[in-house]
Amino acid sequence: MSSSYSSPLLRLGVVLPALTVLKLSAHLAGVSDVLLHDHQLSSPLTSFSQLQEGLYLFRHGIDPYNGGTFRHSPLLLALFSSVLPSSKVFMATLLALCDAVAAWALVRTWRARQNVPSSARDGLVAAAYLLNPYNFLPSLALSTSPLESALLLLAVMFASQKKAAPSLLSLAFLSHLTPNAILFLPPLLLLLLTDPHSHLASPQKISFKRHKVLPLAVEFLLYVGVLTVASTLVAGNLNWVAQTWGTWYAFTLPDLTPNVGMWWYFFTEMFDHFRPFFLMVFSVHLLIYVAPLCIKFQHDPLYALFILTGILATFKAYPTLADMGLFLSMISIFPETFPYLRFPIVTSLLHLHSALLLPLFHHLWLTQGTGNANFYYASTLVFACSNGAAILDCLFAGLRIAVGKEVDGYEVVQE
Amino acid sequence: MLLSRLATVFAAVTLCRAQISEYFDEKLTVTPLKDGKVASTLAFTTLLKNASPRNVERLHDDDDSQHYTLFPLALGQILREYGVTEMHLTLNAGKWNYDSWGHPVEPGVGTGAELWAWIGDGALSTVDARWKGLRNALAGLFCSSLGALDELRTTSPTEVFQPEGSLPSSTPHQLRHASHPSEHVCTENLTPFVKLLPCKASAGLATLLNPHRLFDANWHGMGVHVLWHEDEGVEVRLTFQTVSDPLRNYQARKQDWSFESLFGRKVERACPAARSSIVEVSLPQDSPYNLSPEPTLAEKDVAWFDIQPASKPVDISMSYMPDFNPGLAARLAKPSTPLSVQRTLKESSQAHGQLSVVLKNHESYPIQAVYLETMPWIVQFYLHTLTATLDGHPYTSAFSNLSYIPAVPHSRPSTFHVLLSIPANSTLKVTMDVTKAFLRYTEHPPDAQRGWDLPPAIIAPLNLDTNRMYTPTLLVDLATPDFSMPYNVIIFTCTLLAFLFGNVFNLLTRKFVVVSLKPAPSSTIKED
């Protein structure tokens, strides 16, 4: 399975720099200006124009969190206004490097899972992340979601190498960028306390030192607290909490800009009377997946984290294509499940279908005016179907692998 | 007749005893414009001498009884109820063309309804609560939907809207300004306006308020202005401005006008309550004309008529000798204002746009002007894309003193305030990218595909002696959802959510078992 692709072109040392340079040249060719305002690739929480707007206000002494539409974390404000320049070229370089770091982290996770120092599939895993259009298009659009993907993959990599502090710190940074990331804490803690090796084929009850959970959780909360204090110092007051985190959890959903998720049109068409109830339902809905996944995949927390990535990408409030790109690229580190996927062709064709329809209907609705919002909404439904198909198939394969190959005279059923 | 004389004497005696005296003046200003139209401004001023605004800190106590003879009681009650020191309400229809018509006599010419007030702070109720009460009370008084001037349209641009009168120094005051460009003005608004005048529409210059002709004009606007002058008292000024087109009504191409042709009426009687009743006519400088009757006082470019002693009915008319030639006049004449402004919104998609303002300086010295934009939250600025070009070349020193209060989605508008310097005899173009919001189903108006009216921007020149200028309103086209689909959308999304949820939990809560297909040795057959 893994030794047939051993050509020198696919070595990690070749793939990573080559694809990074390719991405940079695509940016310099002007692709970024076309994609900058694309609603599929950047949401109001990750948009580069909003980031530049916030930086401009910050530099001119106007509080960017006093009302307004700036929803990036104060940490990004601090980063780009003091340490790093905020020009488009620099942002493109930074995001290309982030993608390279994320691909490298994925490869290291793969190596830790296989318990080998290097393998022949390294280049393929890196290419699966870097060449995925769901990943490189948002970074060409200068959205900040590649930063989030990189932080999550770094957290997973450090957890696979049993380095608790860097892993929890990365997750704390990620929680400041998107509060949804706190949902990754339980599988990450389990991963830190067990091992990343593949036990999918031989599940057994988890055994970990329970007394170590609390100190790790406290450490995570400490990192989050320190970053909160730092953010408050940068922003000058506490307005940023309502503007960044409050967008997610204050049951308001103030921004109804179209994106590839299921929330925006639902809450556009919602009557005001029912809005708080359904906001609560959609928010709590995300929470209820964590515990069952961790319990069912207690023998392989990395797989639980992987499935959770897909679920969050489908059901979160302001998704972009980069969220799903992370999930689809992470499939490459679980090749043992590939024979048990029931309908990979259907899933990939559905993804192709929705990936082609989404920008087309967006253009028809907003630019050309010959289609209406229902066209785009239908394409987001197809996208959600394709995401759901991917998640269900991976979930099935991860569970089915434990039973093993089919033998004549016996059949595997669910009960 | 005898009774009315006795009543007037009794009223005068009463007023003298109370030491608060009321004076009523009326004035009509008629200005022929260079494109053949005639601008006329009727101003009715009632001065309540030695009166002062209500002490805001004692707003919750019962008010002292107020006795008015000429001062409009309904308006006075509203102002004292909410502790308002200065208030300006204008209801205008049409677009004031500064390039052809020059500056108006009353500066508030923004299309639609504009209300701004300086309200004293320090009472038990907040300024915002009293602002809301003021809006609703004025809406009831003038039969217009001023209640729509809510938090979606209210800002506080103190630098541009300085008080025109004085503010009592003992209490701090706050400014509230709101603008509703899609407000329509009609005779329903004129009727309560006329009721506030002492002589109503039966005597004096107020007889010229003929709604059929006024609302037929190219531009018309009414205003209610309440000020307090520290050494004078409380002044209420009711104004009605129109720009009429005499060329429309005459077969011959002559810009002759008269009271009969402009208003359809003549002044039959003088208002006995008026202290003065003046008509001021600007005399044309470049063509021969005939003005009748003889003015009371005439200078080179202005003529005054005193209505009260004049023989009734009074019909002032001006007739011109040659026919009107618009091409020659417009081409040879200098622009009517030192600064010309044009504002446009370029939108190629329903998600983004570009706001562009072109300012032309016709004078030979640089002009400093404050540009104020109070944009509702539906159009959001990208301030980092603010650029200026001067005659086509990039110009970096156009902006200074930038102050910006961002908009709060579904609530407060954004206030953008910048000082522009325009060099002599040049054109400054300011552009800024904007992004358009996506509204909730219930926030769209019934005619959602028409678009939203954006309030006018205000340009206040600093080193000229002209008053503030208003740009025309803009129409922005926002993306609309499908209004027939709420139930369908909820069903589709919830179905998909439930389907995926159900399948995920199906996989998570059930386990796989291996079932043997071989028949059991016993008689019962296992079903798979």
Interface residues (C-beta under 8 A of the other chain):
Chain A: H37 H39 S49 Q52 E53 L55 Y56 L57 H60 I62 P64 N66 G67 G68 T69 F70 P254 D255 L256 T257 P258 M262 W264 Y265 F266 F267 T268 E269 M270 F271 D272 H285 Y289 P292 L293 K296 I311 T314 F315 W365 L366 T367 G369 N372 A373 N374 Y377 L381 A384 C385 G388 I391 L392 L395 F396 L399 R400 A402 V403 G409 Y410 E411 V412 V413 Q414 E415
Chain B: S348 S349 Q350 A351 H352 Q380 Y382 L383 H384 L402 S403 Y404 I405 P406 A407 V408 P409 H410 S411 R412 S414 D433 T435 A437 F438 L439 R440 Y441 T442 A479 T480 P481 D482 M485 P486 V489 I490 F492 T493 L496 L497 F499 L500 F501 N503 V504 F505 N506 L507 L508 T509 R510 K511 F512 V513 V514 V515 S516 L517 K518 D528
